[in-house]
Amino acid sequence: MLDPINGKQLSEYDLRLLRVFKAVVEHGGFAAAEGFLGITRSTISVHMSSLESRMNLKLCVRGRSGFALTERGQVVYQACLKLFASIQEFGSLVDNLGKTLSGELIILYSDLLDRSSIINLGKAIAAIKQKAPRLCVSLNMDTVANIESALINNTAHIGFYPAYRSIDGLQSEVVFSETIYLCASQHSPLYHLTDTDIDPSILSQYSAIHPGIELNPKGRKQLQQLNFGAKGYQFDSRLALILSGAYIGYLPKSEVKPYLDNQDIRLINATEYCYPFELSLVHKVNPNDKEKVQLAMSELSLVFNHQQSKH
């Protein structure tokens, strides 16, 4: 058993002995484990002796002070817990392979979606529904902080929001990226200055919009040059604030194109004041509903990555 030299594998008999050992430990002794195992104390004693012999280890001691594990017995017990948890997980996985997924699949996103993202989500949901027709898809908007909390607490399966930091327990995949530019409306004095006349000292004189979340390093560096007077997490909120002329702020071209075409908004030194904006699909590393998460991530990644490769 567990012989690293001869490369022996665990047999069914070994597993049976380890189950006896686990039960004895968890019930606090041979006598207490009798009822649970349905075998006599003498039989338990034989099994334990056999296990110790096969492992060539002293696992426990019995005496007037009662039952106790040795130091090596503690190590073996912890290994047992991991072993049987893995066996149970494997059994659940195999058992669920032949079952149709049902219940609710909860996807949360953090921004008002643009046309392209809406189309992509629609394609992915159609594929999910085809593979799991009994699955009820719930798609709702929330703040990034609430989405992260929901994923960690297993009250949501997938999050779709800007990539800005790593969180222990969550795994993310960037599926969309575009450049964000500093914008000013025609009602702002900055609109009429040339790019060569605009530097950080000039920018600091104008109220700017904070996006409301932490950004990637380049984005943070850009924001450090600004003097914040407003906050607008969603793109449409920022757009309204910029159009007022009272604030400058960062937006992607996809959001401001009609206003650029009509000269209602201009980009300020587009090569200097810009940073990459990335959207990520995020899920818990070890979620409760693994099959739902795997299906959703597979279909969402496929659609969004295909769209991104076309740009």
C-alpha positions in Angstrom: 0.0 0.0 0.0 1.3 3.4 -1.0 4.7 1.9 -1.7 6.8 4.6 -3.5 9.5 2.1 -4.4 7.3 -0.5 -6.0 4.7 1.9 -7.2 1.7 0.1 -5.7 -1.7 1.7 -6.0 -4.5 1.8 -3.5 -6.8 -1.2 -3.7 -10.4 -1.5 -2.8 -9.3 -3.3 0.3 -7.0 -0.4 1.2 -10.0 2.0 0.8 -12.1 -0.2 3.1 -9.5 -0.1 5.8 -9.1 3.7 5.4 -12.8 4.1 5.8 -12.7 2.1 9.0 -9.8 4.2 10.2 -11.7 7.5 9.4 -14.7 6.3 11.3 -12.7 5.3 14.3 -11.0 8.7 14.5 -14.3 10.7 14.0 -16.1 8.6 16.6 -13.3 8.8 19.1 -12.4 5.1 19.4 -13.1 1.5 18.5 -16.1 1.0 20.8 -17.8 4.3 19.7 -17.4 3.3 16.0 -19.1 -0.1 16.3 -22.6 1.1 15.8 -21.7 3.4 12.8 -19.6 0.7 11.0 -21.9 -2.2 11.9 -19.0 -4.5 12.9 -17.7 -5.6 16.2 -14.9 -4.0 18.2 -12.7 -7.0 17.6 -13.2 -6.8 13.9 -12.4 -3.1 13.9 -9.2 -3.9 15.9 -8.2 -6.5 13.2 -8.8 -3.9 10.4 -6.8 -1.3 12.2 -3.9 -3.7 12.8 -4.0 -4.7 9.1 -3.9 -1.0 8.0 -1.0 -0.2 10.2 0.9 -3.3 9.0 0.2 -2.4 5.3 1.3 1.2 5.8 4.2 0.2 8.2 3.0 3.0 10.5 1.7 3.4 14.0 -1.5 5.3 13.6 -3.1 5.4 17.0 -2.6 4.4 20.7 -5.2 3.0 23.1 -4.8 3.0 26.9 -6.3 4.1 30.1 -6.3 7.7 28.9 -8.4 6.6 25.9 -8.0 6.6 22.1 -5.5 9.0 20.5 -3.8 9.5 17.1 -0.1 9.5 16.8 1.6 12.4 14.9 1.7 10.3 11.8 -1.9 9.1 12.3 -2.9 12.8 12.2 -1.2 13.2 8.9 -2.8 10.1 7.5 -6.3 11.2 8.7 -5.9 14.6 7.0 -4.9 12.8 3.8 -8.0 10.5 4.2 -10.2 13.6 4.3 -8.8 14.9 1.0 -8.9 11.4 -0.6 -12.6 10.7 0.2 -13.6 14.3 -0.7 -12.0 13.8 -4.1 -13.8 10.4 -4.5 -17.1 12.1 -3.6 -16.5 15.0 -6.0 -15.7 12.5 -8.8 -18.8 10.6 -8.1 -21.0 13.7 -8.2 -19.4 14.8 -11.5 -20.0 11.5 -13.2 -23.5 11.3 -11.7 -24.3 14.8 -13.2 -22.9 14.1 -16.6 -26.1 12.4 -17.7 -28.4 14.9 -16.1 -29.9 18.0 -17.7 -28.9 21.2 -15.9 -31.9 22.9 -14.3 -32.5 25.7 -11.9 -31.1 29.2 -12.3 -28.0 30.5 -14.1 -27.3 34.0 -12.7 -25.2 36.4 -14.9 -24.5 39.9 -13.6 -23.0 42.7 -15.6 -21.8 46.2 -14.4 -22.5 48.6 -17.3 -25.3 49.4 -19.7 -24.3 47.2 -22.5 -23.5 48.4 -26.0 -25.1 46.9 -29.1 -22.2 44.5 -29.8 -22.2 43.1 -26.2 -26.0 42.7 -26.3 -25.7 40.7 -29.5 -22.9 38.6 -28.1 -24.8 37.9 -24.9 -27.8 36.9 -27.0 -25.8 34.4 -29.0 -24.2 32.9 -25.9 -27.6 32.6 -24.1 -29.1 30.9 -27.2 -26.3 28.3 -27.2 -26.7 27.8 -23.4 -30.5 27.4 -23.7 -30.0 24.8 -26.5 -27.6 22.7 -24.4 -29.6 23.1 -21.2 -33.2 23.8 -22.1 -34.4 23.5 -18.4 -32.0 26.2 -17.2 -33.5 29.5 -16.3 -31.1 32.4 -17.3 -31.2 35.4 -15.0 -29.4 38.5 -16.5 -29.2 41.6 -14.4 -27.0 44.7 -13.8 -25.3 45.5 -10.5 -22.2 47.3 -9.2 -18.8 45.7 -9.5 -18.5 45.4 -5.7 -21.9 43.6 -5.4 -21.0 41.3 -8.3 -17.7 40.3 -6.7 -19.5 39.6 -3.4 -22.2 37.6 -5.2 -19.7 35.4 -7.0 -17.7 34.8 -3.8 -20.9 33.9 -1.8 -22.2 31.6 -4.6 -25.3 33.8 -5.2 -24.2 34.5 -8.8 -22.4 32.3 -11.4 -20.8 34.7 -13.9 -19.8 38.3 -13.6 -19.2 40.6 -16.6 -17.3 43.8 -15.7 -14.2 45.9 -16.3 -10.9 44.2 -15.4 -9.1 46.2 -12.8 -7.7 43.9 -10.1 -7.2 40.3 -9.0 -9.2 38.9 -6.1 -8.4 35.6 -4.3 -10.9 33.0 -5.1 -12.1 34.6 -8.4 -10.8 33.8 -11.9 -11.2 36.2 -14.8 -10.8 36.1 -18.5 -10.5 39.3 -20.6 -12.9 39.0 -23.6 -13.1 42.5 -24.9 -10.7 45.5 -25.0 -11.0 49.0 -26.4 -9.3 52.3 -25.9 -10.7 55.0 -23.6 -10.1 58.7 -24.6 -10.3 62.0 -22.6 -13.2 64.0 -23.9 -14.5 67.6 -23.7 -17.7 69.0 -25.1 -18.0 72.2 -27.2 -19.3 73.9 -24.1 -16.0 73.4 -22.3 -13.2 76.0 -22.7 -10.8 73.1 -23.4 -12.7 72.3 -26.6 -11.2 75.3 -28.3 -7.5 74.8 -27.2 -5.1 72.9 -29.5 -3.5 69.7 -28.2 -0.1 71.4 -28.0 -1.5 73.9 -25.6 -2.9 71.3 -23.2 -0.6 69.8 -20.6 -1.2 68.3 -17.1 -1.2 71.8 -15.5 -3.9 73.0 -17.8 -6.0 69.8 -17.3 -5.8 70.2 -13.5 -7.7 73.5 -13.8 -10.9 71.7 -15.1 -13.3 69.5 -13.1 -13.1 65.9 -14.3 -15.2 62.8 -13.8 -13.9 59.9 -11.7 -15.1 56.5 -13.2 -16.0 55.2 -9.7 -13.8 52.1 -9.7 -10.1 51.2 -9.6 -8.5 51.0 -13.0 -5.6 49.2 -14.5 -2.1 50.8 -13.9 -2.2 53.0 -17.1 -5.7 54.2 -16.3 -4.7 55.1 -12.7 -1.7 57.1 -14.0 -4.0 59.0 -16.4 -6.5 59.8 -13.6 -3.8 61.1 -11.3 -3.4 64.1 -13.6 -7.0 65.2 -13.2 -9.0 67.3 -10.7 -12.1 65.4 -9.8 -15.4 67.1 -9.4 -17.9 64.4 -10.3 -18.3 60.6 -10.4 -19.9 58.6 -13.1 -19.4 54.8 -13.2 -21.6 54.1 -16.3 -20.7 55.4 -19.7 -24.1 57.1 -20.3 -23.7 58.9 -16.9 -20.2 60.2 -18.0 -21.5 61.2 -21.4 -24.2 63.4 -19.8 -21.7 65.0 -17.5 -19.3 65.7 -20.3 -22.0 67.2 -22.6 -22.8 69.6 -19.8 -19.5 71.3 -20.4 -18.8 71.4 -16.7 -16.6 68.3 -16.7 -14.1 66.4 -18.8 -13.9 62.6 -18.7 -12.8 59.4 -20.3 -15.1 57.5 -22.8 -14.5 55.0 -25.6 -15.0 56.1 -29.2 -17.9 53.7 -29.6 -19.9 55.7 -27.0 -19.1 59.2 -28.4 -18.9 58.6 -32.1 -22.2 60.4 -33.0 -21.1 63.4 -30.9 -17.6 63.4 -32.5 -19.2 63.3 -36.0 -21.5 66.3 -35.0 -18.5 68.1 -33.3 -20.4 68.2 -30.0 -17.4 66.5 -28.4 -13.7 66.3 -29.1 -10.9 64.0 -28.0 -8.1 65.7 -26.1 -4.7 64.7 -27.4 -5.8 61.2 -28.3 -2.3 59.8 -28.5 -1.4 61.1 -25.0 -4.6 60.9 -22.9 -5.9 57.4 -23.4 -5.8 54.0 -21.7 -7.0 50.5 -22.4 -10.4 49.5 -21.1 -10.9 45.7 -20.7 -14.0 43.7 -19.9 -13.7 40.4 -18.2 -15.8 37.3 -17.6 -15.3 36.4 -13.9 -16.3 33.3 -11.9 -15.5 31.7 -8.6 -12.5 29.3 -8.7 -14.5 26.6 -6.9 -18.2 27.4 -7.3 -21.0 25.4 -6.0 -22.6 24.9 -9.4 -19.5 24.0 -11.4 -21.5 22.5 -14.4 -23.5 25.7 -14.8 -20.4 27.9 -14.6 -18.4 25.7 -17.1 -21.3 25.8 -19.6 -21.8 29.6 -19.3 -18.1 30.4 -19.5 -17.6 28.1 -22.5 -20.3 29.7 -24.5 -19.7 33.3 -23.4 -15.9 33.0 -24.1 -16.5 31.5 -27.5 -18.8 34.3 -28.6 -16.9 37.2 -27.2 -13.4 36.0 -28.2 -14.7 35.3 -31.8 -16.0 38.9 -31.9 -12.8 40.3 -30.6 -10.7 38.4 -33.1 -12.6 40.1 -35.9 -11.5 43.6 -34.8 
